Amino acid sequence: MKDSLTTAVLKKQISKERLKWLCLAITAALLFGPFCFLRPVTGLGSQGHWALACIGFTLAAWIVYPERLPRGVAGVLMTGLLLAGKLPYGDVFYGYTTSAVWIIVPAFLFGHVIRETGLGHRITVSLLNRFKGSITGTAFALMVIGIIFSALTPSMTVRTAIVMPLVLVIIKTLNLKNRSRETAFITLSAYTAVIIPGNGWLTGSLVGPINMGFLPPGLRAGLDWFGYTRALILPWAIITVLMFFFLILIFRPHRFKNNLKYTELDLPPVSGQEISASIVLSLCFLGYLTTPLHGLEAAAITSLTLFLLFLTGTMDAKGISAGVNWEVVLFFGTIMSITRVLDSVGATAVLSAAIQPLVMKFAGNVTLFIYFILALSLAMRFIDVPWGLPSMAILFAFAPALAAAGIHPIVLCFINGIVQVFTFFSYMSPFAIMSGNLLEHKGWEEKHLVIYGLGFLAAVALAVLPAVWYWRFLCLL
């Protein structure tokens, strides 16, 4: 019986995989045939049509996501196809030459250090122990933990991997019922803490470096670590605070019984590696904060920090292969090349001219533009499951045209952050899936996540108006 059930499941998976490959084959035929022979886009040459076909096929591969075609490998396939079309190496590999990639790679290694040295565990346990027995206090402690970890590593994956297992321990220690209102409140508070606050500064999440990789060099003026952070810290702080109070309002933790027994979690003695890691990573964040004084870019500060981690013996050569998710790096590198490729083959100019009448309708009304693009982008997130990045890469290709209409690039950076962290169902976010697994599916029900998504939409809608006012105050609009 068990063998027959396993065989049935296996056949279903094979059938699903074949269907995905069939969809990609049809997509390839529909794209490469017409674009290479008919050339339907007026004013675009053969290389431009080839590039559009390659990018369109890769976007389909990222969305369909066959098991044997990881997104990083699909990105590498795109680079090979573009090179086969005689596009310049500098344009095809542009994403790997931006500072963004050289923040992302050390970011993975910083996360590896925080996890392996036990520093992340110590910070989390210390704060949770301080608020023992209080569910609301525990949620507040988790918010503080999220902000601290956002300063130490841009990797949401690492923050999730550190915090969620300890939250599971808290759930078991407080003897909370699985998927209850109490458990959903604590776990969604933890989810908010590791995902949302860090978007307020350039290196608080990988969204910041990705934004810089998407933007053409001419539009990055003033968006160094300090300028980027100054512009986005307020709207993301508003969203974070609103989400925290939304969770309190919906789940009403003050009605929970807080007289449950809580046993403090044990901690081992502080190790030398924990001390050196905390010092070096704190110096790194201090370097980010003082960018106006020394003028070093975030990539330079990050690289120097990585050197110090090796110099102090906090990290060794084995950590390089163990700490970096190279498949994700390949995915990011190739997706950040899309805007450059579209621009180099003339596709951006042609498409910008076509949408110029629509763009000019938003001239002088940035608020309406944000609401319109967010509504469109968030609706697409239900099918654009690779974190919304493909659609954002296309949007950033029109950044010059939008800038001409008075829409500053920081607006696109804000929108991308919203799209990246939006979660309505578990399948829409790798962090929601990862959190559910780490929590052994004892945290929230799907209906709780739907409620959370509605709260996030409300928080964003309320944050847009003060954000636009603030950007005008900073003379960005």
N, C-alpha and C positions, 0 to 999 in steps of 0.2 A: 504493500500500500504506500509506504513512504517512498520507495524507489519510483513508483509510477507517478507520484505527486511531484517529485524532484524532476523527473523527465518532462512532465507537462510544463513546469515552470521554465525549464531550460529551453524547450521548444518555443514557448511564448517569447522569451528573451531573444532568441535567434530570429524569430519572425519580426519582432520589433526592430532589431538591428538591420535586417534586410530592407525593411520599409524606409528606414532613415537613409540608407545608401541609395535606394531608388529615388527618394525625394531629391537627394543631392545630384543624382545623374540627370534627372529632369530639369533641375535648376540650371545645371551646367549647359544643357542643350538649349534652353530658352535664353540664356545670357550670351554665351560665346558665339552661337550661330548668328543671331541678329546683330549683335554689337560688332562683330568682326567683319561681317559681309555687308550688312545693310547700312550700318552706321547711322542710326536714327537721330542722334543728337546733332542738330545744326550748329556749325562752328567748331566742332570738336574733331580733331584728327584721329588717325588710326591708333596712335599710342594712347590717346585719351579714352577711346572706346575700349581698348584692351584693358586699360587700368580699371575702368568702371566694371567690366565683366569680372575681372579677378577679385576686386573688392566685394562686389555683390555676391559672388560665389562663396567667398570666405565668410561674409556675414551670415549666409545661410548655413554654412558648416558650424559656425559658433552657436547658432540658435538650435539647429537640429541635434548637434552634438552626438555623433556616433561614438560608441565605446572605443573603437579602434582609431579614432581621430581626435585626440585631445586638442583643446583649443590652442595650446602653444604650438603643436605640430601643424594644425590648420594655418596658423600664422606663418610658420616657416614655409608651408606650401605656397602661400600668397607671395612671399618674397621670391621664391623660385619662379613662379609664373610671371611676376613683374619683370624679373631679370631676363626671362625668356623673351619678353616683349621689348627688350633693349632699353629699358628705363635705366637711368644713371644709378650707380651703386649708392652715391651719397643721398639720393632721395629715397631709395628702397629701404636703406638701413638707417634712415634719419632718426627713428625712434630710439635706437640704441646709442646715439651720440648725444642725446639730450641729457641734461642734469638729472632729469626725472629718474631714469634707470639707475643712475649712480647714487640715488637716494634710496630707491627701492631695494637694491641688493644689500647694502649695509643694514637696511631696516629689518630684513629677515634675520640677519646675523645678530642685531641687537636683541631681537625677540628670542633668539636661540640662547643668548647669554643670560637674559632675565629668567628664562625657564630652567636652564641647566644649572645655573649657580644656586638656584633656590631663592633668589632675591624676590621674584614675583610672588612666590608662595609666602614668604615672610611678610611682605607688605600687606597682602590680602588677609592673612590670618590675624596679624596684629590689629588691623582696623576692625575686623569682624569680632574679635574678642572684646574690643573696647565697648562695643554696643550689644553685648550678649543679652539675649532674652527679649529684646525689643525689636519687633518686626519692622516698625517704621524706622528705628535707628539703624537696623541692619541695611535697609534700603538706602538710607542716607550714606552709610559707610561705603556701600557699593558705588555710589555716585562719585565719592571722593577717590576711591580706588581707580575708577575709570579715568578720571582726570589725571591722576599721577601716572598711570601706565601710558596715557596718550602723550605725556611729556617724555617718557623713556623710550617708547618704541611706536612707530607709525603703524605697526601691523595689527589690524583688528583680529586676525586669525590667532595671533599669539595671545592677545588679551583674552579672547574667548577661551582658548585652551587653558589658561591659568585660572581664570575666575570661575568658570562654570563647574568644574569638578568640586571646588570648595563650596560653592553654593549648594550643590547636591549634598555635601556633608552637613551643611547647616539645616537643610530640609529634614534630613534623617535625625539630626541631633534634637531639633525642636519637635520631632514626631508629627510633622505636618502631613495631612492627607494628600495623596498624589493628585495633581491637577485640580486642586481646590482653589478657591479664591485667594487664600493666604499664600499658597505656593506660587500661583500665577503672579501675584503682586511682587514677591521677592525675585522670581526668576526674570520677569519682564523689566524690573528695575535694574537688575544686573545686565540684561541685554542692552538696555538704554545706555548704561554707563560705559560699556565697552565699545559701542557703535557710534553714538551721537556726539559727545562733547569734543572729541579730537578733531572734528571737521572744522573747528574754529581757527586752527592755525595750520601753516603750510605743512609741517611735519607731524601733525597729530593723527593723520591717517594717510593711507596711500592715495586718497583722492587728491590731495594737494599736489604731490609730484606729478600725478597723471594730468591734472589740469595744466600744469606748466609744460608738460610734454605735448599736449594738444594744441596749445596756443602758438601761433607763428612768433618768431623772435621779436618782430617789431611791436607786438602787442603786449610784451611782458614788462615794458617799462614801468617801474614803480612797484612791480609785484615780486619783490624779493621777500625774504621771510617776514620782515617787519611790516612791509606794506600790505602783503597778502593777509597777514594775521590781523592787522589793525582794521582791515575792511570787513573781515568775516567773523571776528570774535563775538560781536554783539548779536547778530541774527542767530548764530548757533547757540549762544548762551540763552537767548530767549526761548528757542525751541527745546533746549534741555530742561530748563525750569518749568516750562509749560507741560512737558511730558511727565515730569516728576509729579506735579500737582494733578495732572490728569489721572495718573495711576492711583493716587491717593483718593481722588474724587470717585473714581469708578469702583475700586476694590475696597475702599473704606477700612484701612488697616486698624484704625482706632477702635473698631468694633471687635477685633480679633482678641482672643485670650492670650495675654502676654505673660501669664504666670507659668509658662512651660519651663521645664528644667533644661538648662543649657550648660553643657560641659565645655570649658575652654579647650580649644584645639592646641595640641602640643607643638612646640617649635624646637628644632635642634639648636645647638650653639651657633653663633654667627661665625661664618667662615671668612677666610681672607679674600676669597674670590667674590663673595657677596659685597664686601667692603670696597674692593677695587672697582667692581662693576657699578656700584651706586655712585662712587666718586666720578668715574669717567663719564658715565651717562648723564650725570648732573652737570658736569662741565660742558657736555655737548649741548644740553638744553640752554645753559647759560650763554653759550656761544650763539645760539639762535636768537635769544632775546636781545643780545647786544650787537646785532648786525649793523645798525647805523653807526656804531663806534669804530668797528674794525673793517667793515666793508666786505667781509668774506661771504661767499654764497653758501647756501645750505649744503650743496654737494661737497664743497671743500671742507666744511666743518664736519660733515658726516664721515668723509674719508679719513680725516685726521683722527677722529674718535675711534674709528675701526683700527687704525694703527696703534693707538694707545691701549686698546683692549688686548692686542697681541703683545705689546711691549710689557704690560703688567702681568702677563701670563694668565689673564682672565679667559682667554680664548686660544685655541691652538688650530693647526691646519686642518684637523679632522672636522672641526666645526664648520668649515666652509662648505663642504659637500653635504653635511648633515643639516645645516641651518637654512640653506637657500632652496626655495621651491623654484627650480629652474624652468619648469613648465609654465608657471605663472609669469616669470620674467620674460620668457619668449612671447607669451600672449600680450603682455603689456608693451614690449618693445615693438611688435609688429602693429598693434592697434594704434600706437602713437605715431606711426609712419604714415597713416592714412591721410591725414590733413596735408602733409608735405607732398605726397604723391598726387593727390587731387589738384593741388596748386601747381605743381611742376608741369602737368600735362594740359593745363588750361581748363580743367573741368570746373574748378572753383569759380573762375571768372564767368564761364558760360552759365553755370547754374545760379550764380549770384545775380547775374543780369536778369534771369528768368524770375527770380523771387523778389527782385528789388521793389516792385510795386507793393507787394505784401509787407516787406520789411519797413518801407517808408510809412505805412499806416501806423506803425508803432513809434515813429519818431516823436519824441517828447512825451511818450506815455510808457515808461518802463514798467510800471506796475501792471498794466494790462498785458504787456509782452510776457512778463514772468508768469502770470496766471495762465495765459494761453499756452505757453510752451510746457509748463508743468503739467497742465491737464492732458496735453497730447503725449508727453513723454511718459508720464505715470500710467496712462492707459496702455501704452506700448509695452510697459514692463511686465504685463501679464503674459506676453508671448516672447519678449526680448529678454530671455532669462540670463544671458551672460552679464549680469549686473547692470544692464542698460548701457554698457560701454560702447557697443557698436553704433547705436543711435546717437550717443553723445559725440562720438568721433565725427559723425557727419555734421552735427550741429556746429561743432567748433570749426569746421571747414568754412563756415560762413561768418566767422568772427570778424574779418575785415569789413564785410558789408554791414554787419550789425553795428560795428564801431562807427561807421560813417553815418549811421542813423541815430547816433547818440547813446547806444547801448554799450556800456563799458564791459570789457572782458571779465571783470569780477562778477558780473551778473551771471555769465555762463558758468563760472566756477561754482557759484552758489547753487545754480540749478543742477549741475552735475552731482554735487554732494547730496542733494535731496533725492535725486534719482537713484544714486548708489545705495543709500541706506533704507529706501522705502521697502517695507515688508507688509504684505497683506495676507499672503499664504506662505507656508514654509518653503515651497519650491522656488519662490522668487528671490530668496537670499541664501547664499552659502553659509552665512553666519547663523541664520535661523535653523538650518538643517544641522549644522555642526553643534549648536547649542542643545538642540533636542536630543542628539545622540549622547552628548556628554552628560546631560541630565537624566539619561536613561528613560527619556520620555515621561518623566514624573513631574515636569515643571508646569507647562501650560497646555490647554486644549487648543485645537485649531480656532475655535470660536473666540478664545481669549486673544489670539494673534490678530484676528479680524478686528476686534475692538481696538487693539493696539494700533493697527494700521489706520483706522478711522481717527483716532486721537492724534496720530502723527500728521495726518492731512490737515486737521483743524489747527494744530500748532504751527505748521508751515504757513497756512493761510493767514494766521494772525501775525506771524513774524515778518511777512513780506512788507507790509506798510511801514513799520519802523525801520526796516532794513533799507528801503528806498530813501526814506528821510535821512537816515544816517549817511548813506553814500553821497547824497547831495551835500550834506554838511561837510564831508571830506573832499568835496569838489570832484568826485568821480563821475557824476552825472550832470 
